[in-house]
């Protein structure tokens, strides 16, 4: 699998974060809910997992099998998007009005499944951007009829099959922060895209100081979204972020690193996914000359 390293920004554009950020303490119920989970292997590099709670399991399992020590500090959360109430009604009518329903993330799959159940579980033709999204759909009772050759929105749009006699319309329940890559690619391919923003991804703005100190002992920080990048830079500061190995799930998060000012030790696979993400961690550890666990050598 091809692996890329970014030691300079993708673009000179983008907001630059400050070089240092104060530790911000939470109080009350929020502080009690926030914790660092540690999954340890003696003497191995420490890898910080930053996805929302419950979404780090696959990456953690893959890394711990190879002998890495994992720290878990969720740095993002999901909230409802402005168009979420529209989803059930649109899905009830989707079989007649849309050729495809396009789902582009596990969280998007979760939101879709909730709306699909509220709509009465109609029969739909669903496309998933990649294996993780497809698995999330299947766990909820929906088997995607199409998965692209590479888990990227622009590839999904260019490869999406046309259905003979179909409407050439695609319903795209998206994140508020999702790029226009998929809809642009679909439009170029001759589809009409109906995008609705059904959920939003927000960055954690503060954690208890003791938890941040523990997280800062990690050798590697993993990012599954631009929001995680924003949260980590805001909490740890650019100097600390650039001192770590930064392993991204794909190019979107790597670009967010560059735009945030993380220009050193950034690794990401060509095709987003758990396997490539683990390879990004391993490549970063090797190039940083960290002592690799025996299983990863």
C-alpha positions in Angstrom: 0.0 0.0 0.0 1.4 3.4 -1.0 2.4 5.7 1.9 2.9 9.4 1.9 4.9 11.7 4.1 4.3 15.4 4.5 7.0 17.5 6.0 5.8 20.7 4.5 2.3 22.3 4.1 0.1 21.2 1.2 -0.6 24.9 0.7 0.5 28.2 2.0 -3.1 29.0 2.7 -4.9 28.0 5.9 -5.2 29.3 9.4 -2.1 28.9 11.5 -2.6 28.0 15.2 -0.5 29.6 17.9 2.7 27.9 18.9 1.6 27.3 22.4 -1.8 26.8 24.0 -2.7 26.9 27.7 -4.2 23.8 29.4 -7.9 24.4 29.9 -9.5 22.6 32.8 -13.1 21.3 32.8 -15.3 21.3 35.8 -18.3 19.4 37.0 -20.0 16.7 34.9 -17.9 17.3 31.8 -14.7 16.8 33.7 -16.0 13.6 35.2 -16.8 12.2 31.8 -13.4 12.9 30.3 -10.6 10.4 30.8 -7.6 8.9 29.2 -7.8 5.1 28.6 -4.5 3.3 28.4 -3.9 -0.1 26.6 -0.3 -0.9 27.4 2.5 -3.0 26.0 5.7 -2.6 27.9 8.4 -0.6 26.2 6.5 0.1 23.0 5.8 3.5 21.4 2.7 5.2 22.8 0.0 6.0 20.3 -2.8 8.6 21.1 -6.2 7.7 19.6 -8.4 10.8 19.2 -11.7 9.7 17.6 -14.9 10.1 19.5 -15.7 7.5 22.3 -16.6 4.1 20.9 -15.0 4.8 17.5 -11.4 3.9 18.3 -11.9 0.2 18.8 -10.7 -1.1 15.4 -7.5 1.1 15.3 -6.7 0.2 18.9 -7.2 -3.5 18.2 -4.9 -3.4 15.1 -2.2 -1.5 17.0 -2.3 -3.5 20.2 -2.0 -6.7 18.1 1.3 -5.4 16.8 2.4 -4.5 20.3 1.9 -0.7 20.5 0.7 1.0 23.6 -2.5 3.0 23.0 -3.8 6.0 24.9 -7.3 7.0 24.1 -8.5 10.6 24.5 -11.6 11.4 22.4 -11.1 14.9 21.0 -14.2 15.2 18.8 -18.0 14.8 19.2 -21.0 14.7 16.8 -24.1 16.9 16.9 -27.2 17.1 14.8 -26.9 19.0 11.5 -29.6 21.5 10.4 -31.1 19.1 7.9 -31.3 16.0 10.0 -35.1 16.2 10.6 -35.6 16.1 6.8 -33.9 12.7 6.4 -36.8 10.2 7.2 -39.2 11.8 4.7 -36.5 12.0 2.0 -35.7 8.3 2.6 -39.3 7.3 2.4 -39.5 8.8 -1.1 -35.9 7.9 -2.1 -36.7 4.7 -4.1 -38.8 6.8 -6.5 -36.7 10.0 -6.5 -33.1 9.0 -6.2 -30.9 6.5 -8.0 -28.5 6.3 -5.1 -28.1 7.3 -1.5 -24.4 8.0 -0.9 -22.9 7.5 2.6 -19.3 8.7 3.3 -18.4 7.9 6.9 -19.3 5.6 9.8 -21.0 8.5 11.6 -22.9 9.3 8.4 -24.0 5.6 8.3 -25.2 5.9 11.9 -27.3 9.0 11.1 -28.6 7.4 7.9 -29.6 4.2 9.8 -31.5 6.2 12.4 -33.4 8.0 9.6 -33.9 4.8 7.6 -35.5 3.1 10.7 -37.8 6.2 11.2 -38.8 6.0 7.5 -39.9 2.4 7.9 -36.8 0.8 6.5 -37.6 1.2 2.8 -35.6 -0.7 0.2 -32.9 1.7 -1.1 -29.8 1.5 -3.3 -27.0 2.6 -1.1 -23.4 3.4 -1.9 -20.6 3.4 0.8 -17.4 5.3 0.4 -15.2 2.5 2.0 -15.0 -0.6 4.1 -15.5 1.0 7.5 -18.6 2.8 6.3 -19.9 -0.3 4.7 -19.4 -2.4 7.8 -21.3 0.3 9.8 -24.2 0.0 7.4 -24.3 -3.8 7.4 -24.3 -3.8 11.2 -27.5 -1.8 11.0 -29.1 -4.1 8.4 -28.2 -2.3 5.1 -25.8 -3.9 2.6 -24.3 -1.3 0.3 -24.6 -2.1 -3.4 -21.5 -0.2 -4.3 -18.1 0.6 -2.7 -15.4 2.5 -4.8 -11.9 1.2 -5.6 -10.5 3.8 -3.2 -12.2 5.3 -0.2 -12.3 8.9 -1.4 -15.3 11.0 -2.3 -13.9 12.1 -5.7 -13.3 8.4 -6.6 -16.7 7.4 -5.4 -18.3 10.1 -7.6 -16.3 9.2 -10.7 -17.0 5.5 -10.4 -20.6 5.4 -9.2 -22.5 3.2 -11.7 -25.5 4.6 -13.6 -28.7 2.5 -13.3 -30.5 2.0 -16.6 -33.6 4.1 -16.6 -32.6 5.7 -13.3 -33.3 9.3 -12.2 -29.6 10.3 -12.3 -30.2 11.9 -8.8 -28.2 11.1 -5.7 -29.2 11.8 -2.1 -26.1 12.7 -0.1 -26.6 13.0 3.7 -23.4 14.7 4.7 -21.5 16.3 7.5 -21.8 20.1 7.7 -18.0 20.2 7.4 -17.7 17.7 4.5 -15.9 19.0 1.4 -17.6 19.2 -1.9 -15.3 16.5 -3.4 -18.1 13.9 -3.8 -20.8 16.2 -5.1 -18.4 17.9 -7.5 -17.3 14.5 -8.9 -20.9 13.3 -9.1 -21.9 16.4 -11.0 -19.0 16.0 -13.4 -20.2 12.4 -14.0 -23.7 13.6 -14.9 -25.6 13.1 -11.7 -27.8 15.7 -9.9 -26.8 15.8 -6.2 -29.2 16.6 -3.3 -26.9 17.3 -0.4 -28.4 17.6 3.1 -26.2 18.4 6.1 -27.4 15.8 8.7 -24.6 16.0 11.4 -21.7 18.1 12.5 -18.3 17.3 13.9 -17.1 19.5 16.7 -13.6 19.8 18.4 -13.1 19.4 22.1 -12.0 22.8 23.4 -10.6 21.8 26.8 -9.7 18.7 28.9 -8.4 18.5 32.5 -4.8 19.4 32.8 -3.8 16.0 34.2 -5.3 14.2 31.2 -3.5 16.5 28.8 -0.2 15.8 30.5 -0.8 12.1 30.1 -1.8 12.5 26.4 1.4 14.5 25.8 3.5 11.5 26.7 2.4 9.8 23.5 5.0 9.4 20.7 2.4 9.3 18.0 -0.9 11.2 17.6 -3.6 9.8 15.2 -6.1 11.9 13.4 -9.3 10.6 11.8 -10.7 14.1 10.8 -9.7 17.7 10.5 -11.7 18.4 13.7 -9.3 16.1 15.7 -6.3 18.0 14.2 -7.9 21.3 15.3 -8.6 20.0 18.8 -5.1 18.7 19.4 -3.3 21.8 18.1 -5.6 23.9 20.3 -4.9 21.8 23.4 -1.2 20.9 22.9 0.1 23.8 20.9 2.1 23.6 17.6 5.5 23.0 19.2 4.3 19.8 20.9 2.3 18.8 17.8 5.3 19.1 15.5 7.4 17.1 17.9 5.2 14.0 17.6 4.7 11.5 14.8 1.4 12.5 13.2 -0.5 9.6 11.6 -3.6 10.5 9.6 -6.3 8.3 8.2 -6.0 10.0 4.8 -5.1 13.0 2.8 -7.9 15.2 4.2 -6.6 15.0 7.7 -3.0 15.4 6.5 -4.1 18.6 4.7 -5.7 19.8 7.9 -2.4 19.2 9.7 -0.6 21.4 7.1 -3.2 24.1 7.3 -3.0 24.1 11.1 0.8 24.4 11.1 1.8 20.8 11.7 4.5 20.6 9.0 6.8 17.8 10.4 6.4 14.1 10.7 3.0 13.8 9.0 2.2 10.4 7.5 -0.9 9.2 5.6 -1.9 6.4 3.2 -3.2 6.9 -0.3 -6.4 5.1 0.5 -8.1 5.8 3.8 -8.7 2.8 6.1 -7.5 1.1 9.2 -4.7 -1.0 7.5 -3.2 2.1 5.9 -3.5 4.1 9.1 -1.6 1.4 11.0 1.1 1.5 8.3 1.3 5.3 8.7 1.9 4.8 12.4 4.6 2.2 11.7 6.4 4.3 9.0 6.4 7.3 11.3 7.8 5.3 14.2 10.6 3.8 12.0 11.6 7.2 10.5 11.6 8.7 14.0 13.8 5.8 15.1 11.4 4.9 17.9 11.9 1.3 19.3 9.3 -0.8 17.5 7.4 -3.5 19.3 8.6 -7.0 18.3 5.4 -7.8 16.4 5.8 -4.7 14.2 9.5 -5.4 13.2 
